[in-house]
Amino acid sequence: MRPLLFCACAALLAASLDAPAAAQEAAPPPTAIVHATVYVPGGKAPLPNGTVVIDKGKITLVGDDLAPPAGARVIDGRGKVVTPGFIDAESDVGVVDIDGEEQTDDTDVRGDMTPAVRMVDGYNPRSAVVPITRFEGVTSVVVAPRGGVLGGQSAFADLAGDSLAEAIVRPVLAQYASVAEGIAQRAAGTRGGLWNMLREALEDARFYATHRAAYDANGVRQLSLRRAGLEALVPVVQGNLPLVVHAHRASDIEAALRLADDLKLKIVLSGASEAWMIADDLARRKVPVIVDPLEDLPARFDRLHSRSDNAAILQRAGVRVIIATYDSHQSRLLWQHAGNAVRTGMDHDAAIRAVTETPADAFGLTGYGRLEKGAVANVVVWSGDPLQVSTHVEHVFIRGREQSMETRQTLLRDRYRTLPVPRDGTR
């Protein structure tokens, strides 16, 4: 009897394990958000009585004053605002858990030339920071390296799922270079020396791409990087992968533009505190610029001309402005950073695009950052204007699935909201 009993128990156990998995994989019914103010792409005015339908992970319908499809779950959006999920275009979410605690910081790799480092290999989708960030309407992040002349490769992640396979959308999104203050002196002694290091590495990668066989046979001159670093830079020099250049001083930004012209690179500027000084040139070249509107003081020598309306000046000049937090715990306040850009003169709807549509377009993330038919259903329902402090998030959908609004913070709030009364009646 024992073998039969064992087989029966094993079958029941297998069935019990398979049932939740099957239930989890089953697609939810369509969801229709109706009668809401809906932000649509392309700079068009928001729909005042909009409908958004989500089905099988995609947006299947967007329009004004449309009836929901039969059988759909309906969310009444009267008085509410619907936007694409916000994208923090330069973030430490998932790679920094505790600021100042070295063991929980996976952003800054030792060394100045580490282009082969991949941030995806250090990303933790189970970090407690992930649901807290998602709670505030951020559904996706660009996880970027910090430091180094060539710091490595960023990853693009959705803030959902308990595994890398579920969370990571693009394991390699862009390569990162930095000429920010301190790096030149540490790595090369001078700015000129730093730009020479960077140019030499990129030119060596271009040479390597067409001489791999000779390289393998040890038949070429010595190159500035090892094979892994050269391989990581090949997509950059071939124009297939963006090079994000972190630079603040206007002259450094101009040097980055010259490098891009000489080597035919696709670049994105980051930091860019003094970018307002050359806004027209950036607009003419159609170079995307990532800024933090709260970076508004001359905190270092390479940003003496910082000003609070940097984002507004760039936007008015026609520059593709992207707003980011450059943070882990503060990534949840991306809406506040965008709101501050509006406070100092940036167009309100352009600020919404700066955390949705514009970063998606800059990094070639098809289907992200927009509410249109066929787009990835990363959707947020807000109680009001997303950039106002009195507004809160009511619903978050990532790839069509509504996300839990429970976080470590809400659990602590609920735990201590009502304290037990001691037996003697005192508190």
C-alpha positions as CSV (number, residue, x, y, z in Angstrom):
1,M,0.0,0.0,0.0
2,R,2.9,2.4,0.7
3,P,3.9,2.9,-2.9
4,L,0.2,3.6,-3.9
5,L,-0.2,6.0,-0.9
6,F,3.1,7.7,-1.9
7,C,1.9,8.1,-5.5
8,A,-1.4,9.5,-4.4
9,C,0.2,12.0,-2.0
10,A,2.6,13.0,-4.7
11,A,-0.2,13.6,-7.2
12,L,-2.2,15.7,-4.7
13,L,1.0,17.7,-3.9
14,A,1.7,18.3,-7.6
15,A,-1.9,19.3,-8.2
16,S,-1.8,21.7,-5.2
17,L,1.4,23.3,-6.6
18,D,0.2,23.5,-10.1
19,A,-3.2,25.1,-9.3
20,P,-1.9,28.5,-8.0
21,A,0.6,28.7,-10.9
22,A,-2.2,28.2,-13.4
23,A,-4.4,30.7,-11.6
24,Q,-1.5,33.2,-11.6
25,E,-0.9,32.8,-15.3
26,A,-4.6,33.2,-16.2
27,A,-5.1,36.6,-17.8
28,P,-7.5,39.0,-15.9
29,P,-10.7,40.2,-17.6
30,P,-10.5,43.4,-19.5
31,T,-10.5,46.6,-17.4
32,A,-12.1,49.9,-18.7
33,I,-11.3,53.2,-17.0
34,V,-14.1,55.6,-18.0
35,H,-15.0,59.3,-17.7
36,A,-11.4,60.3,-16.8
37,T,-9.0,63.0,-17.9
38,V,-6.6,60.9,-20.1
39,Y,-3.1,62.0,-21.2
40,V,-2.5,60.9,-24.8
41,P,0.8,61.1,-26.7
42,G,2.1,63.5,-29.3
43,G,1.6,66.7,-27.4
44,K,-2.2,66.5,-27.8
45,A,-4.5,68.0,-25.2
46,P,-5.7,65.4,-22.6
47,L,-9.1,63.8,-23.3
48,P,-11.6,65.4,-20.9
49,N,-14.0,62.4,-20.8
50,G,-11.6,59.6,-21.8
51,T,-11.8,55.8,-21.8
52,V,-8.8,53.5,-21.5
53,V,-9.3,49.7,-22.0
54,I,-6.7,47.3,-20.8
55,D,-6.7,43.6,-22.0
56,K,-4.0,40.9,-22.0
57,G,-1.2,43.2,-21.0
58,K,-1.9,45.8,-23.7
59,I,-4.0,48.9,-24.2
60,T,-6.7,48.0,-26.6
61,L,-8.7,51.2,-26.8
62,V,-8.2,54.9,-26.0
63,G,-10.7,57.5,-26.9
64,D,-13.1,60.2,-25.7
65,D,-16.6,59.4,-24.4
66,L,-16.4,55.7,-25.4
67,A,-18.5,52.9,-23.9
68,P,-16.6,50.1,-22.2
69,P,-16.6,46.7,-23.8
70,A,-19.1,44.1,-22.6
71,G,-17.9,42.1,-19.6
72,A,-15.1,44.5,-18.7
73,R,-14.4,45.5,-15.1
74,V,-15.2,49.2,-15.0
75,I,-13.3,51.9,-13.0
76,D,-15.2,55.2,-12.7
77,G,-12.6,57.9,-13.5
78,R,-14.8,60.9,-12.8
79,G,-12.6,63.7,-11.4
80,K,-9.5,61.5,-11.8
81,V,-6.5,61.6,-14.1
82,V,-5.0,58.7,-16.1
83,T,-1.4,58.7,-17.3
84,P,1.1,56.2,-18.6
85,G,3.2,54.8,-15.7
86,F,5.9,57.2,-14.9
87,I,9.5,56.3,-15.9
88,D,12.4,57.3,-13.7
89,A,15.1,57.7,-16.4
90,E,18.1,57.5,-14.1
91,S,17.5,55.7,-10.8
92,D,19.1,53.5,-8.1
93,V,15.9,51.5,-7.4
94,G,16.7,47.9,-6.9
95,V,20.5,48.4,-6.5
96,V,20.5,50.6,-3.3
97,D,18.5,49.6,-0.3
98,I,20.2,51.7,2.5
99,D,21.9,55.0,1.7
100,G,25.4,55.1,3.2
101,E,25.5,51.4,3.8
102,E,28.2,50.0,1.4
103,Q,26.9,46.4,1.4
104,T,23.6,47.5,0.0
105,D,24.9,49.8,-2.7
106,D,25.6,48.1,-6.1
107,T,26.0,51.2,-8.2
108,D,29.6,52.3,-8.0
109,V,32.1,49.8,-9.5
110,R,35.7,50.2,-8.6
111,G,37.8,51.4,-11.5
112,D,37.4,54.2,-14.1
113,M,37.0,52.1,-17.3
114,T,34.4,49.4,-16.7
115,P,32.1,49.5,-19.7
116,A,31.3,45.7,-19.5
117,V,29.6,46.0,-16.1
118,R,25.9,45.3,-16.4
119,M,23.5,46.8,-13.8
120,V,21.1,44.0,-14.4
121,D,23.4,41.6,-12.6
122,G,23.0,43.6,-9.4
123,Y,19.3,44.4,-9.6
124,N,17.1,43.0,-6.9
125,P,13.4,42.9,-7.9
126,R,12.4,41.9,-4.3
127,S,13.9,45.1,-2.8
128,A,11.5,46.8,-0.4
129,V,12.1,50.0,-2.3
130,V,10.3,48.6,-5.4
131,P,6.7,48.6,-4.0
132,I,7.2,51.9,-2.3
133,T,8.3,53.5,-5.6
134,R,5.4,51.9,-7.5
135,F,3.0,53.2,-4.8
136,E,3.7,56.7,-6.1
137,G,3.0,56.0,-9.7
138,V,6.5,55.1,-11.0
139,T,6.1,51.8,-13.0
140,S,9.5,51.6,-14.7
141,V,13.1,52.6,-14.0
142,V,16.4,52.9,-15.8
143,V,18.9,51.4,-13.4
144,A,22.2,53.3,-14.2
145,P,25.8,52.9,-13.0
146,R,27.5,55.6,-11.1
147,G,31.1,56.9,-11.4
148,G,33.9,56.0,-13.7
149,V,34.9,57.5,-17.1
150,L,33.0,54.5,-18.6
151,G,30.8,53.1,-15.9
152,G,28.9,50.3,-17.5
153,Q,25.5,49.4,-19.0
154,S,22.1,50.4,-17.6
155,A,19.0,48.1,-17.4
156,F,15.4,48.9,-17.9
157,A,13.0,47.3,-15.4
158,D,9.3,47.3,-14.7
159,L,8.5,47.5,-11.0
160,A,6.6,44.2,-10.9
161,G,7.5,40.5,-10.5
162,D,9.6,38.6,-8.0
163,S,12.3,37.5,-10.4
164,L,14.7,39.1,-12.9
165,A,12.9,37.3,-15.8
166,E,9.6,39.0,-14.7
167,A,11.0,42.5,-14.0
168,I,13.7,43.1,-16.6
169,V,12.5,44.5,-19.9
170,R,15.9,45.4,-21.4
171,P,19.0,43.9,-19.7
172,V,21.2,46.4,-21.6
173,L,19.7,49.8,-22.4
174,A,22.6,52.2,-22.7
175,Q,26.3,52.7,-22.0
176,Y,27.3,55.4,-19.5
177,A,30.2,57.9,-19.5
178,S,30.9,60.6,-16.9
179,V,33.0,63.7,-17.0
180,A,31.5,65.2,-13.8
181,E,33.7,67.0,-11.3
182,G,36.3,64.8,-9.6
183,I,36.4,62.1,-12.2
184,A,38.8,63.9,-14.5
185,Q,41.3,64.7,-11.7
186,R,41.1,61.1,-10.4
187,A,41.3,59.3,-13.7
188,A,43.4,61.5,-15.9
189,G,44.6,64.5,-14.0
190,T,42.9,67.0,-16.4
191,R,39.7,67.3,-18.5
192,G,41.7,67.1,-21.6
193,G,43.3,63.8,-20.4
194,L,39.9,62.4,-19.6
195,W,38.4,63.2,-23.0
196,N,41.4,61.5,-24.5
197,M,40.9,58.4,-22.5
198,L,37.2,58.3,-23.5
199,R,38.0,58.9,-27.2
200,E,40.8,56.3,-27.3
201,A,38.5,53.6,-25.7
202,L,35.8,54.3,-28.3
203,E,38.1,54.3,-31.2
204,D,39.8,51.1,-30.0
205,A,36.3,49.5,-29.9
206,R,35.7,50.6,-33.5
207,F,39.0,49.1,-34.5
208,Y,38.3,45.9,-32.6
209,A,34.9,45.4,-34.2
210,T,36.6,45.0,-37.6
211,H,39.7,43.1,-36.5
212,R,38.4,40.4,-34.1
213,A,40.2,37.6,-35.9
214,A,43.5,39.4,-35.7
215,Y,42.9,40.3,-32.1
216,D,42.3,36.6,-31.3
217,A,45.6,35.8,-33.0
218,N,47.4,38.4,-31.0
219,G,48.1,40.2,-34.3
220,V,47.1,43.8,-33.4
221,R,48.6,46.6,-31.4
222,Q,47.8,46.8,-27.7
223,L,44.3,48.2,-27.1
224,S,43.2,50.3,-24.2
225,L,40.6,47.9,-22.9
226,R,40.2,44.1,-22.5
227,R,38.0,42.1,-24.7
228,A,34.9,42.4,-22.5
229,G,35.1,46.2,-22.4
230,L,35.7,46.4,-26.2
231,E,32.7,44.1,-26.9
232,A,30.5,46.3,-24.6
233,L,31.4,49.4,-26.6
234,V,31.0,47.9,-30.1
235,P,27.2,48.6,-30.2
236,V,27.9,52.2,-29.1
237,V,30.4,53.0,-31.9
238,Q,28.1,51.3,-34.4
239,G,25.3,53.6,-33.4
240,N,23.1,50.8,-32.0
241,L,23.3,51.7,-28.3
242,P,23.0,55.2,-26.8
243,L,26.0,56.7,-24.9
244,V,24.7,58.6,-21.9
245,V,27.2,61.3,-21.0
246,H,27.0,62.7,-17.5
247,A,28.2,66.3,-17.7
248,H,27.2,69.5,-16.0
249,R,29.5,72.3,-17.3
250,A,28.5,73.8,-20.6
251,S,32.0,73.4,-22.0
252,D,31.9,69.7,-21.1
253,I,28.5,69.3,-22.9
254,E,30.0,71.0,-26.0
255,A,33.0,68.6,-25.8
256,A,30.5,65.6,-25.7
257,L,28.7,67.0,-28.7
258,R,32.0,67.2,-30.6
259,L,32.8,63.6,-29.7
260,A,29.4,62.5,-30.9
261,D,30.0,64.3,-34.2
262,D,33.4,62.9,-34.7
263,L,32.5,59.3,-33.9
264,K,28.9,59.3,-35.1
265,L,27.5,58.4,-31.7
266,K,24.0,58.4,-30.5
267,I,24.2,60.4,-27.2
268,V,21.9,61.4,-24.4
269,L,23.1,64.0,-21.9
270,S,22.6,63.6,-18.2
271,G,22.9,66.0,-15.3
272,A,23.4,69.0,-17.6
273,S,23.0,71.7,-15.0
274,E,24.4,74.3,-17.4
275,A,22.6,73.0,-20.5
276,W,20.4,76.0,-20.6
277,M,23.4,78.0,-21.8
278,I,23.5,76.0,-25.1
279,A,19.8,75.1,-25.4
280,D,19.4,76.2,-29.0
281,D,22.3,74.0,-30.1
282,L,20.9,71.0,-28.2
283,A,17.4,71.5,-29.7
284,R,18.9,71.8,-33.2
285,R,20.8,68.5,-32.7
286,K,17.8,66.8,-31.2
287,V,19.8,65.5,-28.3
288,P,17.7,64.3,-25.3
289,V,18.7,65.8,-21.9
290,I,18.1,64.2,-18.6
291,V,17.8,66.7,-15.7
292,D,16.8,66.9,-12.1
293,P,14.9,70.1,-11.5
294,L,15.9,70.1,-7.9
295,E,19.6,70.3,-8.9
296,D,19.4,74.1,-9.0
297,L,22.3,75.4,-6.9
298,P,26.1,75.8,-7.8
299,A,26.9,72.9,-5.5
300,R,30.2,72.2,-7.3
301,F,32.6,74.1,-9.6
302,D,31.3,72.3,-12.7
303,R,27.8,73.7,-12.1
304,L,28.4,77.3,-11.1
305,H,25.8,78.5,-13.6
306,S,23.0,76.1,-12.3
307,R,19.6,77.7,-12.2
308,S,16.2,76.4,-11.1
309,D,14.5,77.0,-14.5
310,N,17.0,74.9,-16.5
311,A,14.3,72.4,-17.5
312,A,11.9,75.2,-18.5
313,I,14.5,77.0,-20.6
314,L,15.4,73.8,-22.4
315,Q,11.8,72.9,-23.0
316,R,10.9,76.3,-24.4
317,A,13.9,76.0,-26.8
318,G,12.5,72.7,-28.1
319,V,14.9,70.3,-26.3
320,R,13.6,66.9,-25.5
321,V,13.7,67.2,-21.7
322,I,13.6,64.1,-19.5
323,I,13.2,64.4,-15.7
324,A,14.8,61.9,-13.3
325,T,15.6,61.6,-9.6
326,Y,19.1,60.0,-9.7
327,D,18.0,58.3,-6.5
328,S,16.7,55.1,-4.9
329,H,14.4,56.1,-2.0
330,Q,13.4,59.4,-3.6
331,S,12.5,57.9,-7.0
332,R,9.0,57.6,-5.6
333,L,8.9,61.4,-5.6
334,L,9.4,61.7,-9.4
335,W,6.1,63.5,-9.7
336,Q,7.4,66.1,-7.2
337,H,10.5,66.7,-9.3
338,A,8.3,67.2,-12.4
339,G,6.1,69.5,-10.4
340,N,9.0,71.6,-9.4
341,A,9.9,72.0,-13.1
342,V,6.4,73.3,-13.7
343,R,6.8,75.7,-10.7
344,T,9.8,77.3,-12.4
345,G,8.2,77.7,-15.8
346,M,8.1,74.4,-17.6
347,D,4.8,73.6,-19.4
348,H,2.7,71.3,-17.3
349,D,1.9,68.7,-20.1
350,A,5.5,68.8,-21.2
351,A,6.5,67.9,-17.7
352,I,4.2,64.9,-17.8
353,R,5.8,63.8,-21.1
354,A,9.2,64.3,-19.5
355,V,8.5,61.3,-17.2
356,T,6.6,59.2,-19.7
357,E,6.7,59.6,-23.4
358,T,10.1,61.4,-23.8
359,P,12.3,58.9,-21.9
360,A,10.7,56.0,-23.7
361,D,11.4,57.6,-27.1
362,A,14.9,58.6,-26.2
363,F,15.8,55.0,-25.3
364,G,13.8,53.3,-28.0
365,L,11.3,51.7,-25.6
366,T,8.5,50.9,-28.1
367,G,5.1,50.8,-26.5
368,Y,6.2,52.5,-23.2
369,G,5.3,55.9,-21.9
370,R,2.1,56.4,-23.9
371,L,-1.6,55.6,-23.7
372,E,-2.5,54.4,-27.2
373,K,-3.8,51.2,-28.8
374,G,-1.2,48.5,-28.7
375,A,1.0,50.1,-26.0
376,V,2.2,48.2,-23.0
377,A,-0.5,48.6,-20.3
378,N,1.6,50.4,-17.7
379,V,-1.2,52.7,-16.5
380,V,-1.8,54.9,-13.4
381,V,-5.0,56.3,-12.1
382,W,-4.5,59.5,-10.0
383,S,-7.0,61.1,-7.7
384,G,-6.3,64.5,-9.4
385,D,-3.4,66.4,-11.1
386,P,-0.4,64.0,-10.8
387,L,2.0,66.9,-10.1
388,Q,0.0,68.3,-7.1
389,V,1.0,67.3,-3.5
390,S,-2.6,66.7,-2.5
391,T,-3.0,64.0,-5.2
392,H,-2.6,60.3,-4.5
393,V,-2.4,57.2,-6.7
394,E,-5.5,55.0,-6.7
395,H,-4.7,52.2,-9.2
396,V,-1.4,51.0,-10.8
397,F,-1.3,48.6,-13.7
398,I,1.9,47.1,-15.0
399,R,1.7,45.0,-18.1
400,G,-2.1,45.0,-17.6
401,R,-2.1,43.5,-14.1
402,E,-3.2,45.7,-11.2
403,Q,-0.6,46.0,-8.6
404,S,-1.0,45.7,-4.8
405,M,-0.8,49.0,-3.0
406,E,0.7,47.4,0.1
407,T,4.2,48.4,1.0
408,R,6.5,48.1,4.0
409,Q,5.4,51.6,4.9
410,T,1.6,50.8,4.8
411,L,2.2,47.7,6.9
412,L,4.0,49.7,9.5
413,R,1.3,52.4,9.4
414,D,-1.4,49.8,10.0
415,R,0.4,48.0,12.6
416,Y,0.9,51.0,14.8
417,R,-2.3,53.0,13.9
418,T,-4.2,51.5,16.9
419,L,-2.0,50.7,19.9
420,P,-3.2,48.1,22.4
421,V,-4.5,49.5,25.7
422,P,-2.5,48.3,28.7
423,R,-4.3,46.3,31.4
424,D,-4.1,49.2,33.9
425,G,-5.8,51.5,31.3
426,T,-2.9,53.8,30.9
427,R,-1.2,54.6,27.6
